[in-house]
């Protein structure tokens, strides 16, 4: 399971001209789910995201997590994060979990994230999403759990 985190000043997901999720200051999370991923791995990743310190504290250092910074989370499914890109000129999506299974796990993780943190917005699984963001910094991290 992989998550690409971007610290944002604002972010939103638009599907068919309609905004499905939107936050101001916070974290835009692109989430990739692999064949062998489980709900337990996902919980571990969500917990790490919520505790991850990459917002500036009073000293201007990355000392605050999203809660301490008063931010929100926009969680977007992103199967392309699971692509193998080491060989050739075309991504191999073989490591990604099949769509039906991935959707069920993604929805469980969204529910878990919402139970842990008040401000969680989402995109729509497998939709043609247009993601708008203003990256703050830019600050971007790739997190993985085994």
N, C-alpha and C positions, 0 to 999 in steps of 0.2 A: 504494500500500500504506500502510495506516495502523495505528498501534499506540497504544492507550490504556494508559498505564502507571500503576499505582497502587502506591505504597509501602504494604506491608501488614505487620501484626504476625503475621497468619495468614490463610490462604485455602485453600479447597477447592472442588472440583467434585463434585456428586453427580448421578448419572444412575440413575433407577429405584431410588432408595434406597441405591445403592452408591457409595462414594467412588472416583472414577477418578483423581484427582490432588489432592495436598495439600502445602502448604509451610507452614513457620512464617515467620519474618521473611524478607522478600524483595520480589519484584516480581510482581504479578498483571498479565499482559499480555493484553489483548483485541486480537486481530489481525484486521484487515479486508483482504481481498484483492480488488483491482479487475481489470477486464477486461484491462488492458494490463500487469499486473504479471508479473515474471519471477523466476526463482530468483536471479539476480544482484542484483536489487533487494532481494529478501528477505534474502539474505546480508548486504547492506549494512545493512539495518534491524536484523537480529539482532546484528551486530557493534556497532552504535550502542547498542542496548539494554544489551549487556554492558558497555560502556565508560561509559555515561551515569552521571554523578555526581549522585545525589540522596539519598544516605545521609549522615548526620552523621558527620563525622570527629572527632578529638580536640578541635578548637576549636569544635565545634557548628555547623560550616558544611557545606553540601552538597558534600563533597569526595571522598567514597568511592563507588565503583561497587559493584555487587552482590557481586562476589567479595571485595573489600576489606572489605565489611560482614559477610561470612559468611552471606549470604542465599541463597535459592533463587528459582527462576522457575517460575511456573505460567502456561503458555501456552494460551490459550483462543481458538478460532476465533469470529469475531464479524462475520458478513457485514453486519449492520445499520450498522456503522461506515462502510460505503461509500455509504450512502443520501444522495441529494440531498434537502435539506430547505429550500431557499431559497424554493420556490414552493408554494403551497397548504397543505393541512392533512393531507396524507398523504405518507409518505416514498416516494421513487422509488428502487428498488433496481437500476435499469438499469446503473449503473456497476460493480456487483459482478460478479466472475468467475462463470461458470456453475458450479454445485455440483461436478460431476465433476472439472473442471479445477482448481477451487479446492482440493478435497480432496487431489488429487495434489501440488499445490504446497505446501499446508499440511504434509503428511506429510514432504516433502523438507526443509522448513524446521525441523520438529521434529527430524529426524535431524541436520541441520546444527547446531542449537542444542545438542543433546545431545553432539555431537562437540567443541563448543567449551567447554562448561560442564558441570560434573559434576551439578548439582542442577536438573534440568528435569523438571517434571511437566506433564501435559496434561489437557484435557477430552476429549470425544469429538466429532469433527467432525459437525455437523448434528444432534446429539442434543438433546433437551429437557433442558438442563443447569440445575441449580440451583447458583448460585455464591454461596458464603458467604465473607465477608471482613471483616476489621477493618482499615480504612484507617488508616494511621499518619500523623497530621498534622492534617488530611488532606493528602496530597501526591499530585497527579495531573498527568500530562503527556500531551500528544498529540504523537506523533512521526509524521512522514511522510517518505518518500523518493521521489524522482522518478526 
